[in-house]
Amino acid sequence: MARRKSQTKPPSNETTSRARSAPGSILRVGPAGWSYPDWAGYVYPSRRTKGFHEATYLAEFFDTIEINTTFYQPLRPDHAAQWIERVAANPLFVFTAKLWQRFTHEIRSTTSGSAAADECAVRAGFDVLRAAKRLGAVLLQFPFSFHRTAETVAYLSAVIKRFADYPLVVEVRHASWDSPETLELLRTSGVSFCNIDQPIIGRSLGPSAAATSAVGYVRLHGRRYDTWFSDDATIPAHERYNYLYSAEELAPWVARVGKVAEQARETFVVTNNHFQGKSVVNALQLINILKGSKVKVPEPLRRQYPQLEEIADSPPAEPMLFPLGRGSTDVMK
């Protein structure tokens, strides 16, 4: 199901113009995370030069990256300072970062006495990014099991209050949150609603184009219906994100991003379908469509996905092994 043949036909002019009609809004598009072993030879060179760093490399192509590691443990201040230096060559670059899962997936632990210490640990790294004006948003990513009830609304409100001094974004995945009350809670709290694309299974939250604060946020997870909720231990974890969006699938999201950008001061679009650099492919395609300009393409990626030649702002550094449209253009076989 995920191995979908990539399409190079662009969306209609009407869709493209709608996406670029937000005056004064800053639009940033980039992938979620950068530390993936399978990106070697796809996104990154197979042989890396001395001093190579993934964030520095990606900052040549994108103005944002969503930090994934902060979901698993707090960001160390020294690491935050190093990452700031790594992206210094791009003055437009800002990170977004996930909140530690202890506050979104372990509700019992965050109502205990350790919550204050956990909060301090989280703030230590985030504050370094914020002081350098490199923190665009903090994502509170809640699981599908986090349904809307009186108890969870109260808990969400408490977490928002705890971190209210950051530009917060709330991602919920269950359809019970699809209500005017949810949007009103976020709007009155000055918190952004995260618009997501995910496999619609059961009561999964569907696509949207909401903006409840000055920050707009969109996340594309892919559409792996066969692995999204799978408990099959024989299926590698990365298969959940092994999905390449076609141009036809991106088109409705181009329109939604335009609607979000019309309401927000700064809009982030994050691609999370990371396996073998597919998130980078789709992020580059979205930049090309949303901003109406050719894009710089990583050399390894253009060899793996020759369809990117159509939007590249320069010819390949080396001749392509196969002419465009032949050879390995269907990388999802």
C-alpha positions as CSV (number, residue, x, y, z in Angstrom):
1,M,0.0,0.0,0.0
2,A,2.8,2.4,0.8
3,R,4.8,1.7,-2.2
4,R,3.1,4.2,-4.3
5,K,4.5,5.4,-7.6
6,S,5.6,9.0,-7.4
7,Q,3.8,11.5,-9.6
8,T,5.5,14.6,-11.0
9,K,2.4,16.4,-12.4
10,P,2.0,19.6,-10.4
11,P,-1.3,20.7,-8.8
12,S,-3.5,23.1,-10.7
13,N,-2.6,26.8,-10.8
14,E,-5.7,27.6,-8.8
15,T,-4.5,25.5,-5.9
16,T,-1.0,26.9,-6.1
17,S,-2.1,30.5,-6.1
18,R,-4.4,30.0,-3.1
19,A,-1.4,28.6,-1.2
20,R,0.7,31.6,-1.9
21,S,-2.0,34.2,-1.1
22,A,-1.1,34.9,2.5
23,P,0.5,38.4,2.7
24,G,3.1,38.9,5.4
25,S,3.0,35.3,6.7
26,I,6.3,33.4,7.1
27,L,6.2,29.9,5.8
28,R,8.7,27.2,6.8
29,V,8.8,23.6,5.5
30,G,11.1,20.9,6.7
31,P,11.4,17.3,7.8
32,A,10.9,15.8,11.3
33,G,14.2,14.7,12.6
34,W,17.6,14.2,11.0
35,S,19.3,11.2,12.6
36,Y,18.2,8.2,10.5
37,P,20.7,5.5,9.5
38,D,18.7,4.8,6.3
39,W,19.3,8.4,5.1
40,A,22.9,7.5,4.3
41,G,23.2,7.5,0.5
42,Y,19.6,8.9,0.2
43,V,19.7,12.3,1.9
44,Y,23.3,12.4,3.1
45,P,26.4,11.4,1.2
46,S,27.5,7.8,1.7
47,R,31.0,9.1,2.5
48,R,30.9,12.1,4.8
49,T,33.6,14.7,5.0
50,K,35.4,15.5,8.2
51,G,33.2,17.7,10.4
52,F,30.0,16.7,8.6
53,H,26.8,17.3,10.7
54,E,23.3,16.5,9.6
55,A,21.7,19.7,10.9
56,T,24.3,21.8,9.1
57,Y,23.7,19.9,5.9
58,L,19.8,20.1,6.1
59,A,20.0,23.9,6.9
60,E,21.3,24.4,3.3
61,F,17.9,23.2,2.0
62,F,15.4,24.0,4.7
63,D,14.5,26.8,7.2
64,T,13.3,24.4,9.8
65,I,13.6,20.9,11.2
66,E,11.5,19.4,13.9
67,I,13.6,18.0,16.7
68,N,12.5,14.4,17.5
69,T,15.0,13.5,20.2
70,T,13.3,15.8,22.7
71,F,10.3,13.5,22.7
72,Y,12.5,10.8,24.3
73,Q,14.6,12.8,26.7
74,P,15.1,16.5,27.5
75,L,17.5,18.4,25.3
76,R,20.9,19.1,27.0
77,P,21.8,22.8,27.0
78,D,25.3,22.0,25.5
79,H,23.7,20.1,22.7
80,A,21.3,22.9,22.0
81,A,24.2,25.4,21.9
82,Q,26.1,23.1,19.4
83,W,23.0,22.8,17.2
84,I,22.6,26.6,17.1
85,E,26.2,26.8,15.9
86,R,25.5,24.1,13.3
87,V,22.8,26.0,11.6
88,A,24.4,29.5,12.0
89,A,25.0,29.8,8.2
90,N,21.2,30.0,7.6
91,P,19.9,33.2,9.5
92,L,16.3,32.2,8.7
93,F,16.5,28.8,10.3
94,V,14.5,27.9,13.4
95,F,14.0,24.6,15.1
96,T,10.7,23.2,16.4
97,A,10.8,20.6,19.1
98,K,8.6,17.9,20.6
99,L,7.9,18.1,24.3
100,W,9.2,15.2,26.4
101,Q,6.8,12.3,26.2
102,R,6.6,12.2,30.0
103,F,4.2,15.1,29.8
104,T,2.1,13.7,26.9
105,H,2.2,9.9,27.2
106,E,2.8,9.3,31.0
107,I,0.1,11.3,32.7
108,R,0.5,9.6,36.0
109,S,4.1,10.5,36.3
110,T,3.5,14.1,35.5
111,T,1.0,14.4,38.4
112,S,3.6,13.2,40.8
113,G,6.2,15.1,42.8
114,S,8.8,14.7,40.0
115,A,7.0,17.0,37.6
116,A,8.8,20.1,38.7
117,A,12.2,18.5,38.2
118,D,11.1,17.2,34.8
119,E,9.9,20.6,33.8
120,C,13.3,22.1,34.7
121,A,15.1,19.5,32.6
122,V,12.9,20.3,29.6
123,R,13.4,24.1,30.0
124,A,17.1,23.9,30.3
125,G,17.6,23.0,26.6
126,F,14.6,24.8,25.2
127,D,15.7,28.1,26.9
128,V,19.0,28.0,25.1
129,L,17.3,27.7,21.7
130,R,14.8,30.4,22.7
131,A,17.5,32.8,23.8
132,A,19.2,32.5,20.5
133,K,15.8,33.0,18.7
134,R,16.1,29.6,17.2
135,L,13.0,28.0,18.7
136,G,9.9,28.4,16.6
137,A,7.5,26.1,18.4
138,V,7.1,23.3,21.0
139,L,4.9,20.4,19.9
140,L,2.8,18.6,22.5
141,Q,2.1,15.4,20.7
142,F,-0.5,13.3,22.3
143,P,-1.3,9.7,21.3
144,F,-4.4,8.3,19.7
145,S,-5.4,6.8,23.1
146,F,-5.7,10.4,24.5
147,H,-9.4,10.8,24.0
148,R,-11.4,14.0,24.9
149,T,-12.9,13.7,28.4
150,A,-13.4,16.1,31.2
151,E,-10.2,14.6,32.8
152,T,-8.0,14.9,29.7
153,V,-9.2,18.4,29.0
154,A,-8.2,19.4,32.5
155,Y,-4.9,17.7,32.1
156,L,-4.2,19.3,28.7
157,S,-5.1,22.7,30.2
158,A,-2.6,22.1,33.1
159,V,0.2,21.2,30.7
160,I,-0.5,24.2,28.6
161,K,-0.4,26.4,31.6
162,R,2.9,24.8,32.8
163,F,4.7,25.7,29.5
164,A,2.6,28.7,28.5
165,D,5.6,31.0,27.9
166,Y,6.7,28.9,24.9
167,P,5.0,29.0,21.5
168,L,3.0,25.8,22.0
169,V,1.4,23.5,19.4
170,V,-1.0,20.7,20.4
171,E,-1.3,17.6,18.3
172,V,-4.2,15.2,19.1
173,R,-5.1,12.2,17.0
174,H,-8.5,11.0,18.2
175,A,-11.7,12.3,16.6
176,S,-13.2,13.1,19.9
177,W,-11.1,16.3,19.9
178,D,-12.8,17.5,16.7
179,S,-15.0,20.0,18.4
180,P,-15.4,23.8,18.7
181,E,-14.6,23.5,22.4
182,T,-11.1,22.1,21.6
183,L,-10.3,25.0,19.2
184,E,-11.7,27.5,21.7
185,L,-9.6,26.1,24.5
186,L,-6.5,26.5,22.4
187,R,-7.5,29.9,21.0
188,T,-8.1,31.4,24.4
189,S,-4.8,29.9,25.7
190,G,-2.8,31.3,22.7
191,V,-1.9,27.8,21.6
192,S,-1.7,26.4,18.1
193,F,-3.7,23.5,16.8
194,C,-1.7,20.9,14.8
195,N,-3.3,19.9,11.5
196,I,-2.3,16.4,10.7
197,D,-2.5,13.9,7.8
198,Q,-2.6,10.3,9.1
199,P,-4.3,7.0,8.1
200,I,-8.0,7.4,8.9
201,I,-8.8,4.3,10.8
202,G,-11.8,4.1,13.1
203,R,-12.1,7.4,15.0
204,S,-8.9,9.0,13.8
205,L,-8.8,12.7,13.5
206,G,-9.3,13.8,9.9
207,P,-7.6,16.6,7.9
208,S,-8.1,20.2,8.9
209,A,-6.9,23.7,8.2
210,A,-7.2,25.4,11.7
211,A,-5.1,28.2,13.1
212,T,-5.7,29.1,16.7
213,S,-2.7,31.3,17.4
214,A,0.0,33.3,15.6
215,V,1.7,30.0,14.9
216,G,0.3,27.7,12.2
217,Y,1.3,24.0,12.2
218,V,0.8,21.1,9.8
219,R,2.3,17.6,10.1
220,L,2.2,14.9,7.4
221,H,2.7,11.4,8.7
222,G,2.1,9.4,5.6
223,R,-0.8,6.9,5.0
224,R,0.5,3.5,5.9
225,Y,-2.9,2.0,6.8
226,D,-1.4,-1.5,7.0
227,T,1.2,-0.6,9.7
228,W,-0.1,2.4,11.5
229,F,-1.6,0.5,14.4
230,S,0.1,-2.8,13.8
231,D,1.4,-4.9,16.7
232,D,3.2,-7.3,14.4
233,A,6.8,-7.5,15.8
234,T,8.1,-8.8,12.5
235,I,7.3,-5.5,10.8
236,P,10.2,-3.0,11.2
237,A,9.3,0.2,13.0
238,H,10.3,2.4,10.0
239,E,7.6,0.8,7.8
240,R,5.1,3.0,9.6
241,Y,6.7,6.0,7.9
242,N,7.6,4.4,4.6
243,Y,5.3,6.4,2.4
244,L,5.8,8.9,-0.5
245,Y,3.0,11.3,-1.2
246,S,2.0,11.8,-4.8
247,A,1.3,15.2,-6.2
248,E,-2.4,14.5,-6.2
249,E,-2.2,13.7,-2.5
250,L,-0.2,16.8,-1.7
251,A,-2.6,19.2,-3.6
252,P,-5.3,19.3,-0.9
253,W,-2.7,20.0,1.7
254,V,-1.2,22.8,-0.3
255,A,-4.7,24.4,-0.2
256,R,-5.0,23.8,3.6
257,V,-1.5,25.2,4.3
258,G,-2.6,28.3,2.4
259,K,-5.7,28.7,4.6
260,V,-3.6,28.2,7.8
261,A,-1.0,30.8,6.5
262,E,-3.8,33.3,5.9
263,Q,-4.6,33.2,9.6
264,A,-1.1,32.8,11.2
265,R,1.9,35.0,11.4
266,E,4.3,32.0,11.0
267,T,3.4,28.6,9.6
268,F,5.4,25.4,9.9
269,V,4.8,22.4,7.6
270,V,6.6,19.2,8.8
271,T,6.9,16.0,6.9
272,N,7.2,12.9,9.1
273,N,7.3,10.1,6.5
274,H,11.0,9.8,7.0
275,F,12.0,6.4,5.7
276,Q,14.7,6.6,3.0
277,G,14.3,10.4,2.8
278,K,10.7,10.4,1.6
279,S,10.0,13.2,4.0
280,V,12.7,15.3,2.4
281,V,11.4,14.6,-1.1
282,N,7.9,15.7,-0.2
283,A,9.2,18.7,1.8
284,L,11.1,19.9,-1.2
285,Q,8.1,19.4,-3.5
286,L,5.9,21.4,-1.1
287,I,8.4,24.3,-1.0
288,N,8.4,24.3,-4.8
289,I,4.6,24.4,-5.0
290,L,4.0,26.8,-2.0
291,K,6.7,29.3,-2.9
292,G,6.5,28.9,-6.6
293,S,10.3,28.6,-7.1
294,K,12.9,25.9,-7.9
295,V,14.7,24.4,-4.9
296,K,18.1,23.2,-4.0
297,V,18.1,19.4,-4.0
298,P,20.7,17.2,-2.1
299,E,22.8,15.3,-4.6
300,P,22.3,11.8,-3.2
301,L,18.5,12.4,-3.1
302,R,18.2,13.5,-6.7
303,R,20.0,10.2,-7.7
304,Q,17.5,8.1,-5.7
305,Y,14.5,10.2,-6.8
306,P,15.1,11.5,-10.3
307,Q,11.7,13.1,-10.4
308,L,13.2,15.9,-8.3
309,E,15.1,17.1,-11.4
310,E,11.9,18.8,-12.5
311,I,12.0,21.2,-9.5
312,A,15.8,21.4,-8.9
313,D,17.4,24.9,-9.3
314,S,20.6,23.6,-10.8
315,P,21.7,20.6,-12.9
316,P,23.2,17.6,-11.1
317,A,26.8,17.7,-10.1
318,E,27.4,14.4,-12.0
319,P,25.5,13.0,-15.0
320,M,22.5,10.9,-14.1
321,L,22.9,7.2,-14.6
322,F,19.5,7.0,-16.2
323,P,17.6,9.7,-18.2
324,L,14.7,11.3,-16.4
325,G,11.7,9.1,-16.5
326,R,13.6,5.9,-16.8
327,G,15.6,3.6,-14.6
328,S,14.8,4.0,-10.9
329,T,12.1,6.7,-11.1
330,D,9.6,4.4,-9.4
331,V,11.6,4.0,-6.2
332,M,8.7,2.6,-4.3
333,K,8.6,-0.8,-6.1
